[in-house]
Amino acid sequence: MEIAPPVGVRWHEYADIFPWIEGEAFRALVEDIRKNGVLEPIVFLDGAILDGRNRYMAARELGIEYPRVEYEGDDPLGFVVSHNLTRRHLDSSQRAMVAKRLANAKQGERRDIPANEGRSVTQEEAASALNVSVASVERAAIVQRDGAPELIAAVDKGLVSVSAAADVSTLPKPEQAEIVARGEKEILEAAKAIRAEKAVARREERLDRIADISKDNAELSTEVRYPIIYADPPWRYENPPMGGTNRSIENHYPTMTLEEICALPVADLATEDAMLYLWATAPKLAECMQVIAAWGFEYRTNLVWDKEVIGMGYHARNQHEILLVAKRGEIPPPEAGKQPASVHRERRTEHSAKPEFYYEMIEQAYPQLPKIELFCRSPREGWSVWGNQSGGEADAA
């Protein structure tokens, strides 16, 4: 709801960050001021009301005087946010809407600096200030951009969640207004139906994607055997990494269970004397040890790739992956003095791509030996490959 200021009065732009008090809450404020007067001064900044619009309108309705002060600090934006969060009891959806409006404001703006010189508050900063997730702020952005005024007001009043409102905002605005007019139950039912339709559409898209990237699958041939095997299995997560899902992983490539990975005939693909370089994520380390044993190798050591960029995680925020090194038979280690450092730091790039550093490391250690990459997604010159995203012959082995 937007309330135009009376003639001769202006609302400061920061005052619009928080929604108006309406209905019974406003009537209660009026009655309190009728009995006790305006106890907290109305705060002005350069002739505009910075804080206290609701108190001002209640006092105006009652026709009584109110105390006023001029803001004298250097952070009017922080003042407005702090005071309103202290006084109001907003649910998470209401705070998300406030956070989105806060993200459009200027931070650290001083009275002696032109308004357009202040730095904009980022969405992440706004989310942190209001104690909501960035995802909630993003949904609030959808509501404020695409929602009918009635729908936006419903979230601001705490009548409907920002998540449900974001779904309803995909409908034409007249239809949104009709749904809101029918009440909270209708809003939730509409959101549920829209969400179900989206889920069906996303499922079909995922299936099409998986079918497309799976069409080149072929059995792993063991007609040719290799002394150097490099593998990055497409793990299926029972508890997907924080911030992702098995479905999001499947959008890039089909995943495999531990049993399916262990069952691959890698033991028959490898020569009697061979090296295995196996990528492992932190949550799959124990399973990777089982894979090493199932493929006929023994664990020797590991190398760490520091991705530079911190990710998500349940017990720790992951920033690394592990390359497990295993062997079988009597294949010698790299030449003395030419072993690589155990930690390599290189910024990650696209999904699942590994640094060329590790290819080069293996090539320098065993330049004369044939090599194969399993689950290959980008063939390297001089290497045989197997994988549904290799871009080459699936039976190149």
C-alpha positions as CSV (number, residue, x, y, z in Angstrom):
1,M,0.0,0.0,0.0
2,E,1.3,3.5,-0.9
3,I,0.0,6.5,1.1
4,A,0.6,9.9,-0.5
5,P,1.9,12.5,1.9
6,P,-0.4,15.4,2.8
7,V,0.2,18.7,1.1
8,G,3.4,20.3,2.3
9,V,4.9,17.0,3.7
10,R,7.4,14.6,2.0
11,W,8.4,11.0,2.8
12,H,12.1,10.4,2.6
13,E,13.0,7.6,0.1
14,Y,14.4,5.5,2.9
15,A,11.0,5.6,4.7
16,D,9.6,3.5,1.9
17,I,11.8,0.6,2.6
18,F,9.5,-0.7,5.3
19,P,5.7,-1.2,4.7
20,W,3.0,0.8,6.2
21,I,1.2,-0.3,9.4
22,E,-2.4,-1.0,8.3
23,G,-5.8,-2.2,9.6
24,E,-6.1,-3.3,13.2
25,A,-2.4,-2.6,13.9
26,F,-2.8,1.0,12.8
27,R,-6.0,1.5,14.7
28,A,-4.2,0.2,17.8
29,L,-1.4,2.8,17.2
30,V,-4.1,5.5,16.9
31,E,-5.6,4.5,20.2
32,D,-2.3,4.4,21.9
33,I,-1.4,7.9,20.7
34,R,-4.9,9.1,21.7
35,K,-4.2,8.0,25.3
36,N,-0.5,8.7,25.6
37,G,0.4,11.1,22.8
38,V,3.3,10.7,20.4
39,L,6.1,9.5,22.7
40,E,8.8,9.0,20.1
41,P,9.6,12.0,18.0
42,I,9.1,12.1,14.2
43,V,12.5,12.2,12.6
44,F,13.1,14.5,9.6
45,L,15.9,14.8,7.1
46,D,16.1,17.8,4.8
47,G,12.4,18.5,5.2
48,A,11.2,14.9,4.6
49,I,10.0,12.4,7.2
50,L,12.8,9.8,7.6
51,D,11.2,7.8,10.4
52,G,7.8,8.0,11.9
53,R,5.3,8.1,9.0
54,N,2.8,5.9,10.8
55,R,3.0,8.0,14.0
56,Y,2.7,11.2,11.9
57,M,-0.5,9.9,10.1
58,A,-2.0,8.8,13.5
59,A,-1.3,12.1,15.1
60,R,-2.7,13.9,12.0
61,E,-5.9,11.9,12.2
62,L,-6.3,12.8,15.9
63,G,-5.4,16.4,15.2
64,I,-2.7,16.5,17.9
65,E,0.8,17.9,18.0
66,Y,3.8,15.7,17.7
67,P,7.4,16.1,18.7
68,R,9.9,16.3,15.8
69,V,13.7,16.2,15.6
70,E,16.1,16.6,12.7
71,Y,18.4,13.7,11.9
72,E,22.0,14.6,12.6
73,G,23.9,11.3,12.0
74,D,25.9,10.2,9.0
75,D,24.0,7.0,8.2
76,P,20.3,7.6,7.7
77,L,19.8,4.3,5.9
78,G,21.3,2.3,8.8
79,F,19.2,4.4,11.2
80,V,15.9,3.5,9.5
81,V,16.7,-0.2,9.2
82,S,17.9,-0.5,12.8
83,H,14.9,1.4,14.3
84,N,12.3,-0.4,12.3
85,L,13.7,-3.9,13.0
86,T,13.8,-3.1,16.7
87,R,10.2,-1.9,16.8
88,R,8.5,-4.3,14.4
89,H,7.8,-8.0,14.5
90,L,8.2,-9.0,10.8
91,D,8.1,-12.5,9.6
92,S,10.8,-13.8,7.2
93,S,8.8,-13.0,4.1
94,Q,8.2,-9.5,5.2
95,R,11.9,-9.1,6.0
96,A,12.7,-10.5,2.5
97,M,10.6,-7.8,0.9
98,V,12.3,-5.2,3.0
99,A,15.7,-6.6,2.1
100,K,14.9,-6.3,-1.6
101,R,14.0,-2.6,-1.2
102,L,17.1,-2.1,0.9
103,A,19.2,-3.6,-1.9
104,N,18.0,-0.7,-4.2
105,A,19.1,2.0,-1.7
106,K,22.5,3.6,-1.2
107,Q,24.8,2.6,1.6
108,G,26.8,5.0,3.8
109,E,25.2,8.1,2.2
110,R,26.1,11.3,4.0
111,R,24.1,14.5,4.0
112,D,27.0,16.4,2.3
113,I,27.3,13.9,-0.6
114,P,25.0,13.9,-3.6
115,A,22.5,11.0,-3.4
116,N,23.8,9.3,-6.6
117,E,27.3,9.0,-5.1
118,G,26.4,6.5,-2.4
119,R,27.4,2.8,-3.0
120,S,24.4,0.6,-3.6
121,V,23.7,-2.1,-1.0
122,T,24.2,-5.5,-2.5
123,Q,21.5,-8.2,-2.3
124,E,23.8,-10.3,-0.1
125,E,24.3,-7.4,2.3
126,A,20.6,-6.7,2.4
127,A,19.8,-10.4,3.1
128,S,22.4,-10.4,5.9
129,A,21.0,-7.2,7.5
130,L,17.5,-8.6,7.5
131,N,18.5,-12.1,8.5
132,V,17.0,-13.9,5.5
133,S,18.5,-16.0,2.7
134,V,19.5,-14.5,-0.6
135,A,17.1,-16.9,-2.3
136,S,14.2,-15.3,-0.3
137,V,15.4,-11.8,-1.5
138,E,15.4,-13.1,-5.0
139,R,11.8,-14.3,-4.7
140,A,10.9,-10.9,-3.2
141,A,12.5,-9.3,-6.3
142,I,10.2,-11.4,-8.5
143,V,7.1,-10.4,-6.5
144,Q,8.0,-6.7,-6.5
145,R,8.8,-6.8,-10.3
146,D,5.9,-9.0,-11.5
147,G,3.3,-9.0,-8.8
148,A,0.1,-7.0,-8.8
149,P,-0.1,-4.3,-6.1
150,E,-2.6,-6.4,-4.2
151,L,-0.2,-9.4,-4.1
152,I,2.8,-7.2,-3.0
153,A,0.6,-5.7,-0.2
154,A,-0.4,-9.2,0.9
155,V,3.2,-10.2,1.5
156,D,4.0,-6.9,3.2
157,K,1.1,-7.4,5.6
158,G,2.3,-10.9,6.4
159,L,-0.7,-12.6,4.9
160,V,1.1,-14.8,2.4
161,S,4.7,-16.1,2.1
162,V,7.1,-14.6,-0.4
163,S,7.6,-18.0,-1.9
164,A,3.9,-18.5,-2.7
165,A,3.6,-14.9,-3.9
166,A,6.5,-15.5,-6.3
167,D,4.6,-18.4,-7.9
168,V,1.4,-16.5,-8.1
169,S,3.2,-13.5,-9.7
170,T,3.7,-15.6,-12.9
171,L,0.0,-15.2,-13.6
172,P,-1.5,-12.1,-15.3
173,K,-1.9,-9.2,-12.8
174,P,-5.7,-9.1,-13.0
175,E,-5.8,-12.8,-12.2
176,Q,-3.4,-12.2,-9.3
177,A,-5.7,-9.5,-7.9
178,E,-8.7,-11.8,-8.1
179,I,-6.9,-14.6,-6.2
180,V,-5.7,-12.2,-3.5
181,A,-9.3,-10.9,-3.1
182,R,-10.5,-14.5,-2.5
183,G,-8.2,-14.8,0.5
184,E,-5.1,-16.5,1.8
185,K,-6.3,-20.1,1.2
186,E,-6.9,-19.3,-2.5
187,I,-3.4,-17.8,-2.8
188,L,-1.8,-20.9,-1.3
189,E,-3.9,-23.2,-3.6
190,A,-2.9,-21.2,-6.7
191,A,0.8,-21.3,-5.7
192,K,0.6,-25.0,-5.1
193,A,-0.9,-25.7,-8.5
194,I,1.6,-23.4,-10.3
195,R,4.5,-25.1,-8.4
196,A,3.2,-28.5,-9.5
197,E,3.0,-27.4,-13.1
198,K,6.6,-26.1,-12.9
199,A,7.8,-29.4,-11.4
200,V,6.3,-31.4,-14.3
201,A,7.9,-29.1,-16.8
202,R,11.3,-29.2,-15.1
203,R,11.1,-33.0,-14.8
204,E,10.5,-33.3,-18.6
205,E,13.4,-30.9,-19.3
206,R,15.7,-33.0,-17.1
207,L,14.6,-36.2,-18.7
208,D,15.2,-34.8,-22.2
209,R,18.6,-33.5,-21.1
210,I,19.6,-36.8,-19.5
211,A,18.5,-38.7,-22.6
212,D,20.5,-36.4,-24.8
213,I,23.7,-36.7,-22.9
214,S,23.2,-40.5,-22.3
215,K,22.7,-41.4,-26.0
216,D,26.4,-42.1,-26.6
217,N,26.8,-44.5,-23.7
218,A,28.6,-47.7,-24.5
219,E,30.0,-50.7,-22.6
220,L,33.5,-50.2,-21.3
221,S,35.7,-52.3,-23.6
222,T,38.6,-54.2,-22.2
223,E,40.1,-55.4,-25.6
224,V,43.0,-52.9,-25.1
225,R,44.6,-52.7,-21.6
226,Y,46.2,-49.6,-20.1
227,P,48.9,-48.9,-17.5
228,I,47.6,-45.4,-16.7
229,I,44.0,-44.9,-15.8
230,Y,42.5,-41.5,-14.9
231,A,38.9,-41.3,-13.7
232,D,36.4,-38.8,-12.3
233,P,33.3,-40.8,-11.5
234,P,29.8,-39.2,-11.8
235,W,28.7,-39.9,-8.2
236,R,25.1,-40.0,-7.2
237,Y,24.7,-38.4,-3.8
238,E,22.4,-39.9,-1.2
239,N,22.6,-36.5,0.5
240,P,23.4,-34.0,-2.3
241,P,26.0,-31.3,-1.7
242,M,24.6,-28.2,0.0
243,G,23.3,-25.8,-2.6
244,G,22.7,-28.6,-5.1
245,T,20.7,-31.7,-5.8
246,N,21.1,-34.9,-7.6
247,R,18.7,-33.5,-10.2
248,S,20.9,-30.4,-10.7
249,I,23.9,-32.8,-11.2
250,E,21.9,-34.9,-13.7
251,N,21.4,-31.8,-15.7
252,H,25.1,-32.0,-16.6
253,Y,25.5,-35.8,-16.8
254,P,23.9,-39.0,-15.7
255,T,25.1,-40.1,-12.3
256,M,26.0,-43.6,-11.0
257,T,25.7,-45.4,-7.7
258,L,28.7,-46.8,-5.8
259,E,27.7,-50.3,-6.9
260,E,27.5,-49.3,-10.6
261,I,30.9,-47.6,-10.4
262,C,32.5,-50.6,-8.6
263,A,31.1,-53.0,-11.2
264,L,32.9,-51.4,-14.1
265,P,35.5,-53.9,-15.4
266,V,38.5,-51.6,-14.7
267,A,40.5,-54.4,-13.2
268,D,40.4,-56.1,-16.7
269,L,41.1,-52.8,-18.4
270,A,44.3,-52.2,-16.5
271,T,47.6,-53.9,-17.2
272,E,49.1,-56.0,-14.4
273,D,51.4,-53.1,-13.5
274,A,49.3,-49.9,-13.5
275,M,48.6,-46.6,-11.9
276,L,45.1,-45.3,-11.1
277,Y,44.4,-41.6,-10.5
278,L,40.9,-41.3,-9.1
279,W,39.1,-38.0,-8.2
280,A,37.2,-37.9,-4.9
281,T,35.1,-35.2,-3.3
282,A,35.2,-34.9,0.4
283,P,31.8,-36.6,1.1
284,K,32.7,-39.5,-1.2
285,L,36.2,-40.3,0.1
286,A,35.3,-43.5,1.9
287,E,33.3,-44.8,-1.2
288,C,36.3,-44.0,-3.4
289,M,38.5,-46.2,-1.3
290,Q,36.0,-49.0,-2.0
291,V,36.2,-48.3,-5.7
292,I,40.0,-48.5,-5.6
293,A,39.7,-52.0,-4.1
294,A,37.0,-53.1,-6.5
295,W,39.1,-52.1,-9.5
296,G,42.0,-54.1,-8.2
297,F,44.3,-51.3,-7.0
298,E,45.9,-50.3,-3.7
299,Y,45.8,-46.8,-2.3
300,R,49.2,-45.0,-2.1
301,T,48.8,-41.3,-1.6
302,N,46.7,-38.2,-2.6
303,L,47.0,-34.8,-4.0
304,V,44.8,-31.8,-3.2
305,W,43.3,-29.3,-5.7
306,D,42.6,-26.0,-4.0
307,K,39.9,-24.4,-6.1
308,E,40.4,-20.9,-4.6
309,V,36.7,-20.4,-4.4
310,I,34.9,-21.6,-1.3
311,G,31.7,-23.6,-1.8
312,M,29.0,-25.0,0.4
313,G,29.0,-27.9,2.9
314,Y,27.3,-29.4,5.9
315,H,30.3,-29.8,8.2
316,A,32.8,-27.6,6.4
317,R,32.6,-25.2,3.4
318,N,34.5,-27.2,0.7
319,Q,37.2,-25.5,-1.3
320,H,39.1,-28.6,-2.5
321,E,39.0,-31.9,-4.3
322,I,41.2,-34.9,-3.8
323,L,43.0,-36.9,-6.4
324,L,43.7,-40.3,-5.0
325,V,46.7,-42.2,-6.3
326,A,46.7,-46.0,-6.4
327,K,48.7,-48.7,-8.0
328,R,48.9,-52.4,-8.7
329,G,51.8,-54.5,-9.5
330,E,55.4,-53.2,-9.8
331,I,54.9,-50.0,-11.8
332,P,57.6,-47.5,-10.6
333,P,56.7,-44.1,-9.1
334,P,57.6,-40.8,-10.8
335,E,61.3,-40.1,-11.2
336,A,63.0,-39.0,-8.0
337,G,63.1,-35.2,-7.6
338,K,60.3,-34.6,-10.2
339,Q,57.4,-35.4,-7.9
340,P,54.8,-32.6,-7.8
341,A,53.8,-30.7,-4.7
342,S,50.8,-32.3,-3.0
343,V,48.7,-29.1,-3.2
344,H,47.9,-27.3,-6.4
345,R,46.0,-24.0,-6.3
346,E,44.0,-23.0,-9.4
347,R,40.6,-21.4,-9.7
348,R,37.8,-23.7,-10.7
349,T,36.0,-23.1,-14.0
350,E,33.0,-24.8,-15.5
351,H,31.1,-27.6,-13.8
352,S,33.3,-30.7,-13.0
353,A,36.2,-29.5,-15.2
354,K,39.6,-30.4,-13.7
355,P,42.8,-28.4,-14.2
356,E,45.2,-29.3,-17.1
357,F,47.9,-29.4,-14.5
358,Y,47.0,-32.9,-13.5
359,Y,47.0,-34.2,-17.1
360,E,50.5,-32.7,-17.5
361,M,51.6,-34.1,-14.2
362,I,50.7,-37.7,-15.3
363,E,52.2,-37.2,-18.8
364,Q,55.5,-36.0,-17.2
365,A,55.6,-38.9,-14.8
366,Y,54.8,-41.6,-17.5
367,P,55.4,-40.0,-21.0
368,Q,55.9,-43.3,-22.7
369,L,52.9,-45.2,-21.3
370,P,49.4,-45.4,-22.9
371,K,46.7,-43.6,-21.0
372,I,43.0,-43.7,-20.8
373,E,40.5,-41.3,-19.1
374,L,37.3,-42.8,-17.9
375,F,34.1,-40.6,-17.8
376,C,35.9,-38.2,-20.1
377,R,34.1,-35.0,-21.0
378,S,36.8,-33.3,-23.0
379,P,39.3,-35.5,-24.9
380,R,43.0,-34.8,-24.6
381,E,45.4,-35.4,-27.4
382,G,47.3,-38.6,-27.0
383,W,44.8,-40.1,-24.5
384,S,42.2,-42.8,-25.1
385,V,38.8,-42.0,-23.7
386,W,35.6,-43.5,-22.5
387,G,32.5,-41.6,-21.4
388,N,29.2,-40.3,-22.7
389,Q,30.5,-36.7,-22.9
390,S,33.9,-37.5,-24.4
391,G,33.1,-36.0,-27.8
392,G,34.8,-38.9,-29.5
393,E,34.2,-42.6,-30.0
394,A,32.8,-44.1,-26.9
395,D,34.8,-47.3,-27.5
396,A,38.1,-45.4,-28.1
397,A,39.6,-47.8,-25.5
